[in-house]
Amino acid sequence: MTASVRGFDCDVLVIGGGIVGLSTAYALNSAAPGTRVTVLEKEAGPARHQTGRNSGVIHSGIYYRPGSLKARFAVRGAAEMVKFCAEHGIDHQVTGKLIVATGRDELPRLHALVQRGRENGIPVRELGPAQIGEYEPEVRGLAAIHVGTTGICDYREVAAQLGRAADADVRYGEEAEAIDRRPWGVAVRTTSGTVVRARALVNCAGLHCDRVARLAGDDPKMRIVPFRGEYYDLARPGLVRGLVYPVPDPAFPFLGVHLTRGVDGGVHVGPNAVPALAREGYGWSVVNPAELAATLRWPGSWRIARRHWRYGAGELHRSLSKRAFTEAVRRLLPAVTEDDLRPTPAGVRAQAVLRDGTLVDDFLIREAPRTVHVLNAPSPAATASLPIGREVARRVLAALAGEITAGARP
């Protein structure tokens, strides 16, 4: 049956008003002007979760496996994000950053990052101890690399600008409650009782993307396991000039406790990575029994715990002990004291975990009839949001074009 008979409210309905959902709406309008797009966001404004609660870094793409979506989209997205911010007057800086090895066991991993950066087309400069001091006088290390294309920006404002520029019907305070997918299209009922009918659906629900996939009748074959990242502000921001990172452990998708000077001039310290007790569990006191039970029922959660319990115990200790957190920071910045660290709001990472306990290490985008699901888009998704949005838009427009072609056949 045709759209006019069915009375579609829009061509594409996007669930999720974070930076990826709004970038998708923006890309749809850019690629196919006249496409009617509606965005449903359960919060009262954009970017209230992963997008608005990160360190604001424009990542270079140095960490990610060559050829992966993360590598390609982060490298491309970093340059595009700087250009987007400049064009729209959004606070940003291309600062560069240091990745510093503080122990000899980290040197092979640091050298591997140099090679990976070069394979990804990223300018990298190797530094000795004296050269580290030229960039960051208070930072100590055995060796480091300087990555020139890293920057910082205000991702909340980027998301808001994408929403304004998308020429979409963005509806805040509307949470998807039920999804009815039929051969003719998709109908979504929200908690307010509103029903929105569309020809196609895009799931950019972040922390709730697996739940939305199941509402649509699809098995995502993964679960979101939320990890809280806790931050401090540095009371003496003059100790740090720019961005300073440890050498990451390649077994984990987390980058470790780092130092990030933001666009406001302050310095964030963190995050760690501890299991959250709710999808939106921004503190130990925030517990959602149903969500926690669902996480514990997922076999992958227990397999992560068995495989990485030592790492997890260390992160938990640093969460519960400010002294332990400070000691982790002092490996990079010996001058810091406990009194220098002031608690600031935490974030939660929506990490996709497979049934066998694998932490999904790349962006994960899956298609179903009339639907595109974005199922893993943690960091560096904000950096890569413009290319991700184009990729999602390409897939959903191809699905709609196929529908039109099929409908035209005798």
Salt bridges, closest charged atoms under 4 A:
ASP11 OD1 - ARG36 NH2 3.48
ASP11 OD1 - ARG199 NH1 3.27
GLU43 OE2 - LYS42 NZ 2.74
GLU43 OE2 - HIS49 NE2 2.76
GLU80 OE2 - ARG390 NH2 2.89
GLU106 OE2 - ARG331 NH2 3.62
GLU126 OE1 - HIS111 ND1 3.82
GLU126 OE2 - ARG118 NH2 3.64
GLU157 OE2 - ARG164 NH2 2.57
ASP169 OD2 - ARG171 NE 2.83
GLU175 OE2 - ARG211 NH2 3.64
GLU177 OE1 - ARG189 NE 3.26
ASP180 OD1 - ARG182 NE 2.92
ASP210 OD2 - ARG214 NH1 3.72
ASP210 OD1 - ARG279 NH1 2.78
ASP218 OD1 - ARG181 NH2 2.70
ASP218 OD2 - HIS373 NE2 2.69
ASP219 OD2 - LYS221 NZ 3.77
GLU230 OE2 - ARG228 NE 3.18
ASP233 OD1 - HIS268 ND1 2.80
GLU280 OE2 - LYS42 NZ 2.69
GLU280 OE2 - HIS49 NE2 3.74
GLU280 OE2 - HIS208 NE2 2.87
GLU315 OE2 - ARG318 NH2 2.64
GLU327 OE2 - ARG330 NE 3.70
GLU338 OE2 - ARG323 NE 3.49
ASP340 OD2 - ARG236 NH2 2.81
ASP362 OD2 - ARG65 NH2 3.89
GLU367 OE2 - ARG395 NH1 3.37
GLU391 OE2 - ARG394 NH2 2.72
GLU391 OE2 - ARG395 NE 2.80
GLU403 OE1 - ARG199 NH2 3.79
GLU403 OE1 - ARG370 NH1 3.11
